[in-house]
Amino acid sequence: MKAGKEIDLIVPIFTIVQFMFFVGWFKVGQDLMRPFGLDDDDIEMNYILDRNIATSFAIVNRLQTVELPELEDDQFWKNKEAKVDPLPHTVFSRQLSEHRPKLHSYVQLGSSDEVANSTANCLRSEKEKRHINW
């Protein structure tokens, strides 16, 4: 061929890839909008309902034939003020100390003197602010 008559064979690869992604996501969007399709016969609704009803009746029938254990009295029901025994400790958990709050999270508001005293206890000196104290 002559120098001025050559044909450029260029394939727009990125445009083709972009078109494929667009069509693919379009199909995904259609499936998300109508997951069961446009046709009412696409799903077997009668089978699904019959199966669910049969399963629920089977569960109820099985529970009606089972012997239930006898009920026992709750040991804390009559004596509601009884204290529950503390949980047993391991060797390492005995060494832990509780971090109790220095001031209650709820301070009852009363006179202005009580409010001033409670807020004074909350403030720390500059030296204490540098360290985290539990």
C-alpha positions as CSV (number, residue, x, y, z in Angstrom):
1,M,0.0,0.0,0.0
2,K,1.0,3.5,-0.5
3,A,2.1,5.8,2.4
4,G,-1.1,7.9,2.3
5,K,-3.6,5.0,1.9
6,E,-2.8,2.9,5.0
7,I,-5.7,1.7,7.2
8,D,-5.3,2.2,10.9
9,L,-6.6,-0.9,12.7
10,I,-7.2,0.4,16.2
11,V,-9.4,-1.5,18.6
12,P,-10.8,0.6,21.5
13,I,-10.0,-1.8,24.3
14,F,-10.9,0.5,27.2
15,T,-14.2,1.4,25.6
16,I,-15.1,-2.3,25.2
17,V,-14.1,-3.0,28.8
18,Q,-16.2,0.0,30.0
19,F,-19.2,-1.2,27.9
20,M,-18.9,-4.7,29.4
21,F,-18.8,-3.4,32.9
22,F,-21.8,-1.2,32.2
23,V,-23.9,-4.0,30.8
24,G,-22.7,-6.4,33.6
25,W,-23.7,-4.0,36.4
26,F,-27.0,-3.2,34.6
27,K,-27.8,-6.9,34.7
28,V,-26.9,-7.1,38.4
29,G,-29.2,-4.1,39.0
30,Q,-32.1,-5.8,37.2
31,D,-31.6,-9.0,39.3
32,L,-31.6,-6.9,42.5
33,M,-34.8,-5.1,41.5
34,R,-36.7,-8.4,40.7
35,P,-34.8,-11.3,42.2
36,F,-37.6,-13.8,41.3
37,G,-38.1,-12.6,37.7
38,L,-41.0,-11.1,35.9
39,D,-43.0,-14.3,35.6
40,D,-45.2,-15.4,38.5
41,D,-44.4,-19.0,37.7
42,D,-40.7,-18.6,38.3
43,I,-40.9,-19.6,41.9
44,E,-43.0,-22.5,43.2
45,M,-44.9,-20.6,45.9
46,N,-47.3,-23.5,46.5
47,Y,-44.4,-25.8,47.2
48,I,-42.7,-23.3,49.5
49,L,-45.9,-22.7,51.5
50,D,-46.8,-26.4,51.7
51,R,-43.2,-27.3,52.8
52,N,-43.2,-24.6,55.5
53,I,-46.6,-25.6,56.9
54,A,-45.6,-29.3,56.9
55,T,-42.4,-28.5,58.7
56,S,-44.1,-26.3,61.3
57,F,-46.7,-29.0,62.0
58,A,-44.0,-31.6,62.4
59,I,-42.2,-29.5,64.9
60,V,-45.4,-28.9,67.0
61,N,-46.4,-32.6,66.8
62,R,-42.9,-33.7,68.0
63,L,-43.0,-31.2,70.9
64,Q,-46.5,-32.5,72.0
65,T,-45.3,-36.1,72.4
66,V,-42.1,-35.3,74.4
67,E,-42.2,-35.7,78.1
68,L,-41.2,-32.5,79.8
69,P,-39.1,-32.5,83.0
70,E,-40.8,-31.6,86.2
71,L,-40.4,-28.0,87.3
72,E,-38.2,-27.3,90.3
73,D,-38.6,-24.4,92.8
74,D,-36.1,-21.7,92.3
75,Q,-33.8,-21.4,95.3
76,F,-33.8,-17.6,95.3
77,W,-37.6,-17.1,94.7
78,K,-38.6,-17.3,98.4
79,N,-35.6,-15.7,99.8
80,K,-35.0,-12.7,97.5
81,E,-32.7,-10.9,100.0
82,A,-30.2,-13.8,100.1
83,K,-26.8,-12.8,98.8
84,V,-25.3,-14.8,96.0
85,D,-22.0,-16.4,96.7
86,P,-19.1,-14.6,95.0
87,L,-17.4,-16.3,92.1
88,P,-14.3,-18.3,92.9
89,H,-11.0,-16.7,92.0
90,T,-8.0,-18.1,90.3
91,V,-4.5,-17.4,91.5
92,F,-4.0,-14.5,89.0
93,S,-7.5,-13.0,89.5
94,R,-7.0,-12.7,93.2
95,Q,-4.1,-10.3,92.5
96,L,-6.3,-7.9,90.5
97,S,-7.7,-4.9,92.3
98,E,-11.0,-3.3,91.6
99,H,-10.9,0.2,90.2
100,R,-13.7,1.9,92.0
101,P,-14.8,5.4,91.0
102,K,-13.7,8.2,93.2
103,L,-17.0,10.0,92.8
104,H,-20.4,8.6,92.0
105,S,-21.6,9.1,88.5
106,Y,-24.9,10.4,90.0
107,V,-24.6,13.3,92.4
108,Q,-27.8,14.3,94.0
109,L,-28.4,18.0,93.5
110,G,-29.4,19.9,96.5
111,S,-28.3,23.2,97.9
112,S,-25.6,25.2,96.1
113,D,-23.0,24.3,98.8
114,E,-23.4,20.6,98.0
115,V,-23.0,21.3,94.3
116,A,-19.8,23.3,95.0
117,N,-18.4,20.5,97.2
118,S,-19.1,17.8,94.7
119,T,-17.6,19.7,91.8
120,A,-14.5,20.6,93.9
121,N,-13.9,16.8,94.4
122,C,-14.0,16.3,90.7
123,L,-11.3,18.8,89.9
124,R,-7.7,17.7,90.1
125,S,-4.6,19.6,90.6
126,E,-2.2,20.2,87.7
127,K,0.2,17.5,89.0
128,E,-2.6,14.8,89.0
129,K,-3.7,15.7,85.5
130,R,-0.4,14.5,84.0
131,H,-0.9,10.9,85.2
132,I,-3.8,8.6,84.7
133,N,-5.0,7.4,88.1
134,W,-7.6,4.7,88.5
